[in-house]
Amino acid sequence: MACRISELVLKCRDPEVLARFWCEVLDFIVLDGEEDWIEIGPREGFGGPQPTIILSRSDDDRGNGRPRLHIDVNATDRDQDAELERLLELGARPADVGQTGGEQWHVLADPEGNEFCLLKARLAPL
């Protein structure tokens, strides 16, 4: 038996802002939290088929060259173009990480500048 991902931890300046953003993007809910962190995840909670995300307050700037986290997402109920439009309306913005323009994914940044990719394939909802 192998290990599986159960949580992703993302350092951020404002856990509340990112919790709202990622809950909308992923149809997650707030599961737990304290002053300096919020855990969001699927409605069935921790331990299900999807990992939860812990948004941990940090004043650490990305200037140190270390990414705080990278997430890939796939649309489940619409094509990539429609999902891209939805994500941009939620506050995502295009990010340039040196793409050539021929990629089958879009590199975006969430409201605090954390890069993530919208992949082309549509996944079946769980």
ChimeraX commands (.cxc) that place a marker at each C-alpha (Angstrom):
marker #1 position 0.00,0.00,0.00 radius 0.5
marker #1 position 1.23,3.50,-0.83 radius 0.5
marker #1 position 0.69,6.84,0.83 radius 0.5
marker #1 position -1.76,9.31,-0.67 radius 0.5
marker #1 position -2.04,13.05,-0.44 radius 0.5
marker #1 position -4.42,14.04,2.35 radius 0.5
marker #1 position -3.67,17.79,2.69 radius 0.5
marker #1 position -2.02,20.58,0.79 radius 0.5
marker #1 position -0.62,23.49,2.80 radius 0.5
marker #1 position -0.47,26.94,1.25 radius 0.5
marker #1 position 1.27,29.84,2.97 radius 0.5
marker #1 position -0.61,33.09,2.42 radius 0.5
marker #1 position -1.07,36.60,3.81 radius 0.5
marker #1 position -4.87,36.38,4.15 radius 0.5
marker #1 position -6.32,32.89,4.73 radius 0.5
marker #1 position -9.91,34.21,4.68 radius 0.5
marker #1 position -9.58,35.70,1.19 radius 0.5
marker #1 position -8.01,32.56,-0.22 radius 0.5
marker #1 position -10.49,30.30,1.58 radius 0.5
marker #1 position -13.36,32.12,-0.15 radius 0.5
marker #1 position -11.57,31.94,-3.52 radius 0.5
marker #1 position -10.62,28.25,-3.38 radius 0.5
marker #1 position -13.99,27.22,-1.91 radius 0.5
marker #1 position -15.65,28.75,-4.99 radius 0.5
marker #1 position -13.13,27.30,-7.45 radius 0.5
marker #1 position -13.31,23.76,-6.02 radius 0.5
marker #1 position -16.82,23.74,-4.46 radius 0.5
marker #1 position -15.18,23.20,-1.05 radius 0.5
marker #1 position -16.34,24.33,2.38 radius 0.5
marker #1 position -14.49,25.58,5.45 radius 0.5
marker #1 position -13.83,22.55,7.65 radius 0.5
marker #1 position -11.82,24.00,10.53 radius 0.5
marker #1 position -9.62,26.90,11.48 radius 0.5
marker #1 position -8.08,29.14,14.07 radius 0.5
marker #1 position -6.61,32.64,14.06 radius 0.5
marker #1 position -3.69,31.81,11.75 radius 0.5
marker #1 position -5.07,29.04,9.53 radius 0.5
marker #1 position -8.18,27.76,7.78 radius 0.5
marker #1 position -8.74,24.24,6.48 radius 0.5
marker #1 position -11.03,23.85,3.50 radius 0.5
marker #1 position -12.09,20.67,1.80 radius 0.5
marker #1 position -14.83,18.62,0.21 radius 0.5
marker #1 position -18.21,18.45,1.92 radius 0.5
marker #1 position -17.51,14.93,3.16 radius 0.5
marker #1 position -14.50,16.33,5.04 radius 0.5
marker #1 position -10.97,15.14,5.67 radius 0.5
marker #1 position -9.97,11.67,4.51 radius 0.5
marker #1 position -12.21,11.48,1.45 radius 0.5
marker #1 position -11.07,11.04,-2.12 radius 0.5
marker #1 position -9.84,14.64,-2.38 radius 0.5
marker #1 position -7.18,16.31,-0.24 radius 0.5
marker #1 position -8.02,19.23,1.99 radius 0.5
marker #1 position -6.14,22.51,1.76 radius 0.5
marker #1 position -4.75,24.30,4.79 radius 0.5
marker #1 position -4.27,28.02,4.23 radius 0.5
marker #1 position -1.63,29.09,6.73 radius 0.5
marker #1 position -0.98,32.76,7.48 radius 0.5
marker #1 position 2.58,33.83,6.66 radius 0.5
marker #1 position 4.22,37.18,6.06 radius 0.5
marker #1 position 7.01,35.39,4.17 radius 0.5
marker #1 position 7.36,37.00,0.75 radius 0.5
marker #1 position 7.82,34.91,-2.37 radius 0.5
marker #1 position 11.01,36.85,-3.06 radius 0.5
marker #1 position 12.98,33.98,-1.54 radius 0.5
marker #1 position 12.42,32.04,-4.79 radius 0.5
marker #1 position 10.52,29.19,-3.14 radius 0.5
marker #1 position 6.95,28.68,-4.32 radius 0.5
marker #1 position 4.41,28.43,-1.55 radius 0.5
marker #1 position 2.46,25.77,-3.51 radius 0.5
marker #1 position 1.33,24.91,-6.98 radius 0.5
marker #1 position -2.07,23.40,-7.70 radius 0.5
marker #1 position -3.46,21.96,-10.93 radius 0.5
marker #1 position -7.22,21.97,-11.50 radius 0.5
marker #1 position -9.44,20.35,-14.11 radius 0.5
marker #1 position -12.98,21.38,-15.06 radius 0.5
marker #1 position -15.70,18.85,-14.26 radius 0.5
marker #1 position -18.85,20.31,-15.79 radius 0.5
marker #1 position -17.72,22.55,-18.63 radius 0.5
marker #1 position -14.96,22.86,-21.21 radius 0.5
marker #1 position -11.64,24.53,-20.50 radius 0.5
marker #1 position -12.58,27.87,-22.09 radius 0.5
marker #1 position -15.77,28.20,-20.04 radius 0.5
marker #1 position -13.91,27.25,-16.87 radius 0.5
marker #1 position -11.16,29.77,-17.65 radius 0.5
marker #1 position -13.79,32.49,-17.92 radius 0.5
marker #1 position -15.32,31.44,-14.59 radius 0.5
marker #1 position -11.95,31.43,-12.82 radius 0.5
marker #1 position -11.09,34.88,-14.16 radius 0.5
marker #1 position -14.47,36.17,-12.93 radius 0.5
marker #1 position -13.67,34.75,-9.46 radius 0.5
marker #1 position -10.45,36.79,-9.31 radius 0.5
marker #1 position -7.82,34.62,-10.99 radius 0.5
marker #1 position -5.54,36.33,-13.48 radius 0.5
marker #1 position -3.19,35.09,-16.20 radius 0.5
marker #1 position 0.38,34.45,-15.04 radius 0.5
marker #1 position 3.54,34.31,-17.13 radius 0.5
marker #1 position 6.00,31.64,-16.06 radius 0.5
marker #1 position 7.69,31.37,-19.44 radius 0.5
marker #1 position 5.03,29.55,-21.41 radius 0.5
marker #1 position 5.52,29.20,-25.16 radius 0.5
marker #1 position 1.85,29.61,-26.07 radius 0.5
marker #1 position 1.55,26.03,-27.30 radius 0.5
marker #1 position 0.62,24.53,-23.94 radius 0.5
marker #1 position -2.70,22.77,-23.43 radius 0.5
marker #1 position -3.12,24.46,-20.04 radius 0.5
marker #1 position -3.51,27.99,-18.73 radius 0.5
marker #1 position -1.20,29.30,-16.04 radius 0.5
marker #1 position -3.14,31.52,-13.66 radius 0.5
marker #1 position -2.59,33.23,-10.34 radius 0.5
marker #1 position -5.05,33.38,-7.47 radius 0.5
marker #1 position -5.83,36.72,-5.75 radius 0.5
marker #1 position -2.49,36.65,-3.87 radius 0.5
marker #1 position -0.38,35.65,-6.89 radius 0.5
marker #1 position -0.01,31.91,-6.22 radius 0.5
marker #1 position 0.32,30.19,-9.57 radius 0.5
marker #1 position -1.92,27.31,-10.55 radius 0.5
marker #1 position -2.80,25.65,-13.84 radius 0.5
marker #1 position -6.13,24.96,-15.48 radius 0.5
marker #1 position -5.58,21.74,-17.40 radius 0.5
marker #1 position -7.41,20.83,-20.61 radius 0.5
marker #1 position -8.93,17.46,-19.72 radius 0.5
marker #1 position -12.34,17.43,-18.11 radius 0.5
marker #1 position -12.57,15.12,-15.11 radius 0.5
marker #1 position -15.71,13.29,-14.02 radius 0.5
marker #1 position -17.13,14.76,-10.86 radius 0.5
marker #1 position -16.81,12.54,-7.80 radius 0.5
marker link #1:1,2 radius 0.2
marker link #1:2,3 radius 0.2
marker link #1:3,4 radius 0.2
marker link #1:4,5 radius 0.2
marker link #1:5,6 radius 0.2
marker link #1:6,7 radius 0.2
marker link #1:7,8 radius 0.2
marker link #1:8,9 radius 0.2
marker link #1:9,10 radius 0.2
marker link #1:10,11 radius 0.2
marker link #1:11,12 radius 0.2
marker link #1:12,13 radius 0.2
marker link #1:13,14 radius 0.2
marker link #1:14,15 radius 0.2
marker link #1:15,16 radius 0.2
marker link #1:16,17 radius 0.2
marker link #1:17,18 radius 0.2
marker link #1:18,19 radius 0.2
marker link #1:19,20 radius 0.2
marker link #1:20,21 radius 0.2
marker link #1:21,22 radius 0.2
marker link #1:22,23 radius 0.2
marker link #1:23,24 radius 0.2
marker link #1:24,25 radius 0.2
marker link #1:25,26 radius 0.2
marker link #1:26,27 radius 0.2
marker link #1:27,28 radius 0.2
marker link #1:28,29 radius 0.2
marker link #1:29,30 radius 0.2
marker link #1:30,31 radius 0.2
marker link #1:31,32 radius 0.2
marker link #1:32,33 radius 0.2
marker link #1:33,34 radius 0.2
marker link #1:34,35 radius 0.2
marker link #1:35,36 radius 0.2
marker link #1:36,37 radius 0.2
marker link #1:37,38 radius 0.2
marker link #1:38,39 radius 0.2
marker link #1:39,40 radius 0.2
marker link #1:40,41 radius 0.2
marker link #1:41,42 radius 0.2
marker link #1:42,43 radius 0.2
marker link #1:43,44 radius 0.2
marker link #1:44,45 radius 0.2
marker link #1:45,46 radius 0.2
marker link #1:46,47 radius 0.2
marker link #1:47,48 radius 0.2
marker link #1:48,49 radius 0.2
marker link #1:49,50 radius 0.2
marker link #1:50,51 radius 0.2
marker link #1:51,52 radius 0.2
marker link #1:52,53 radius 0.2
marker link #1:53,54 radius 0.2
marker link #1:54,55 radius 0.2
marker link #1:55,56 radius 0.2
marker link #1:56,57 radius 0.2
marker link #1:57,58 radius 0.2
marker link #1:58,59 radius 0.2
marker link #1:59,60 radius 0.2
marker link #1:60,61 radius 0.2
marker link #1:61,62 radius 0.2
marker link #1:62,63 radius 0.2
marker link #1:63,64 radius 0.2
marker link #1:64,65 radius 0.2
marker link #1:65,66 radius 0.2
marker link #1:66,67 radius 0.2
marker link #1:67,68 radius 0.2
marker link #1:68,69 radius 0.2
marker link #1:69,70 radius 0.2
marker link #1:70,71 radius 0.2
marker link #1:71,72 radius 0.2
marker link #1:72,73 radius 0.2
marker link #1:73,74 radius 0.2
marker link #1:74,75 radius 0.2
marker link #1:75,76 radius 0.2
marker link #1:76,77 radius 0.2
marker link #1:77,78 radius 0.2
marker link #1:78,79 radius 0.2
marker link #1:79,80 radius 0.2
marker link #1:80,81 radius 0.2
marker link #1:81,82 radius 0.2
marker link #1:82,83 radius 0.2
marker link #1:83,84 radius 0.2
marker link #1:84,85 radius 0.2
marker link #1:85,86 radius 0.2
marker link #1:86,87 radius 0.2
marker link #1:87,88 radius 0.2
marker link #1:88,89 radius 0.2
marker link #1:89,90 radius 0.2
marker link #1:90,91 radius 0.2
marker link #1:91,92 radius 0.2
marker link #1:92,93 radius 0.2
marker link #1:93,94 radius 0.2
marker link #1:94,95 radius 0.2
marker link #1:95,96 radius 0.2
marker link #1:96,97 radius 0.2
marker link #1:97,98 radius 0.2
marker link #1:98,99 radius 0.2
marker link #1:99,100 radius 0.2
marker link #1:100,101 radius 0.2
marker link #1:101,102 radius 0.2
marker link #1:102,103 radius 0.2
marker link #1:103,104 radius 0.2
marker link #1:104,105 radius 0.2
marker link #1:105,106 radius 0.2
marker link #1:106,107 radius 0.2
marker link #1:107,108 radius 0.2
marker link #1:108,109 radius 0.2
marker link #1:109,110 radius 0.2
marker link #1:110,111 radius 0.2
marker link #1:111,112 radius 0.2
marker link #1:112,113 radius 0.2
marker link #1:113,114 radius 0.2
marker link #1:114,115 radius 0.2
marker link #1:115,116 radius 0.2
marker link #1:116,117 radius 0.2
marker link #1:117,118 radius 0.2
marker link #1:118,119 radius 0.2
marker link #1:119,120 radius 0.2
marker link #1:120,121 radius 0.2
marker link #1:121,122 radius 0.2
marker link #1:122,123 radius 0.2
marker link #1:123,124 radius 0.2
marker link #1:124,125 radius 0.2
marker link #1:125,126 radius 0.2
view
